[in-house]
Amino acid sequence: MPRGDRWANVFEDGERLIVIAGTKETAARMGRELARLRGVRHIVHERDDLTADAARSHDLIHG
């Protein structure tokens, strides 16, 4: 999910940061691998899909 000018992988609660990267592609690659290792699904958000409030309540990794 977008975090300022970077991209982050966060848990479903939107509070616990897993990893942050400079590009969407890098964050997505790391997120896919982390999700695979944890046995959870991985969701990639588009920057314009989220408002500031929605960004806090969505994530890349769901358990």
N, C-alpha and C positions, 0 to 999 in steps of 0.2 A: 504494500500500500504506500502511497506517497506520504512522505514526511518532509515538508519544506521542499528543498531542492534535491532531496535524496529519496531512496526507496527502502522501506523497512519490512521485515518479517516480524509479525507479532502474533501472540496467542489470541484466541477468540475473545478474551476479555478486553482486548485492545490496549491493555496497560503494560503487559509484560513483553518487553522488546526481546527478540531473539537475535536478530542481526540486522545491520543497516548497511546499505551499499550505495555507491555513487550512481549506478545506472539501474534501470528497471530490469534489464536482461541479467545482470549479475545477481541482483536480489532474487529474481525468479529462479535462477539456476540453483542458488544456495537454498532457497525455500523448498524447491522440489526435492532436493537431496535430504534436507532435514525432515520433511514430511514422510519421505520413503523410510528413513531410519526409524521414525516414531510410529509408523503405521497409521498416519492420519492423512486427510486430504489437504490439498494445497489450492488456494484460490488467488488469482492475480487480478487486482483491481486496476482499472484505467484511471489516470489522474483526474479526468473530468467526470468520472462516475460518482465521485464522493464530495459531499459538502464537508465543512469542518466538523459538524456534529456527527455525520455518518462516518467520517474517518476514524473517530474515536471508538465507534462501536463495531467496526468490521476488522477483519484480519486476513492474513494469508494462510494461516494454518488453523484448521479446526480439528478438534479431537473427538 
